Amino acid sequence: MGRYRIRVATGAWLFSGSHNRVQLWLVGACGEAELQLQLRPARGQEEEFDRDVPKDLGPLQFVKLRKHHSLVDDAWFCDLITVRGPGACEEAAFPCYRWVQGQGVLSLPEGTARLAGDNALDVFQKHREKELKERQKLYCWDTWKEGLPLTIAAGCQDDLPPNMRFHEDKRLDFEWALKAGALEMVLKRVYTLLSSWDRLEDFDQIFWGQKSALAEKVHQRWRDDELFGHQFLNGANPMLLRRSTSLPSRLVLPPGLEALGAQLDRELQNGSLFEADFILLDGIPANVIRGEKQYLAAPLVLLRMAPNGKLLPVVIQIQPPSPSTPTPPLFLPSDPPLAWLLAKAWVRNADFQLHQLQYHLLNTHLVAEVIAVATMRRLPGLHPVFKLLIPHIRYTMEINTRARSQLISEGGIFDKAVSTGGGGHVQLLRRAMAQLTYHSLCPPDNLADRGLLGIPSALYAHDALRLWGITARYVEGIVHLFYHRDDIVRGDPELQAWCREITEVGLCQAQDRGLSSNDHHVASGAPPARHGASGASQRKIFLKPQGQGCIKPIPNGLGRPRERDYSPE
């Protein structure tokens, strides 16, 4: 006979507890025993029990549980069960972190991470094979749009597996934020209904509500060239700027601008010339919003790095050369103030489209969803890479499903309010998908490719490299505990299946773009997955108030001015 101490921890989320009775068994190498418990788990509580077991169970392998209900299946979110056996120095942990529903028996293996074994009789091997078969039925692929990454098969958030749904606290917070934002828009609309909009300063009528000191500073200085350049380095979208190695082929200097050409050559020779090319937008059809035709530009911006580290625009080309316009007009800081300001507005509008669609939606959300679905389909809970990634993909499927049903769907927010809505956004995503590479997802490689290393004023680059280094050291330290030789990487069938699921299935045959299952990428593949699911998204959320708290710095749509007189201010 031996005495076992059992602790059962229930999640702290709303409705995590249950009024249903829970039955527990301990399973060891030498036997199995049912625990006579009357457990009704309470939210946020950890309940502890001591029970005598009449026989020696040996090393504990599983805890099995079943939730009984009569009339109502009251779901229970179980965090963790720990057991200390007779004579044991440490507790054995059996992590759950999922909803327990129905009356089936759920087996929780002892939580130590381990790779797949070759022994078909191994109880842990049988468990992980059964777990993956069940998950592959639950987590299925779907095609949202041809030519784009596959998604989870769910028409709305209610179709998702329960363990990929928002917890109730997060759901209420998320939906309240949406309602509060909608209410603020309605109030601003009512407030300005009878007001005239004759000057740029009239936008101040709607610049109120929640705003940070940083957003206020941007609001005051949004016309400045210094802020315009700063946003390419450290704004919401610092992913497009690159150091010029030659003058762009699309830049055609008309007669009379020889001095500009000489200046660009000098900056190029000094290594202080930078460019942001929005050619990806060329030819993308523009939206029609409330009957008004919108317009899209594909600008080119050349900037110079001043000795004090400030990035300043030198010339803006709104559209690339075409048969009808072989020498497109160029805009310079010396042009009339409103002409130069309008050129910068076209650039910021184009930047909004690429930021939201290529770098945020595709590179952050859709790629993270592919990794999330592949992880649930191919890696069992005992796999070390699963344990590394699961905290960072917890809400990925729901937030993306909500986006596909509310934001980028037909009749969604993009169709109602953004220049690329109405189908252009899908075409732009397809073009961006063709440019997706492994290097583009890894900040050290991406920044090096763009020539942005070692620039003191490139604050985003400094922070990205520090965060990447911290993440990479942690991830590689864990990974190398299990994969200390290349042959172990090649011999792990679960890991190889996970890599193939990501590159060949979810990313639609992307293995020829550096996204493969070779030894180097498997050893370093978790950092970009973790960075994309957590770090990149947090950066975008934090930096958006720099420009998008006010419509003037970054307009989401531009149309033709109405036929009327405007004040020069």
Secondary structure, 3 states (H helix, E strand, C coil): CEEEEEEEEECCCCCCCCCCEEEEEEEECCEEEEEEEEECCCCCCEEEEEEEECCCCCCEEEEEEEEECCCCCCCEEEEEEEEECCCCCCCEEEEEEEEECCCCEEEEECCCCCCCCCCCCCHHHHHHHHHHHHHHHHCCEECCCCCCCCEECCCCHHHCCHHHCCCHHHHHHHHHHHHHHHHHHHHHHHHCCCCCCCCHHHHHHHCCCCCCHHHHHHHHHCCCHHHHHHHHHHCCCCCCCEECCCCCCCCCCCCCCHHHHHHHHHHHHHCCEEEEECHHHCCCCCCEECCEEECCCCCEEEEEECCCCCEEEEEEECCCCCCCCCCCCEECCCCCHHHHHHHHHHHHHHHHHHHHHHHHHHHHHHHHHHHHHHHHHHCCCCCHHHHHHHHHCCCHHHHHHHHHHHHCCCCCHHHHHCCCCCCHHHHHHHHHHHCCCCHHHCHHHHHHHCCCCCCCCCHHHHHHHHHHHHHHHHHHHHHHHHCCCHHHHHCCHHHHHHHHHHHHHHCCCCHHHCCCCCHHHHHHCHHHHHHHHHHHHHHHHHHHHHCCCCCCCCCCCCECCCCCCCCCC
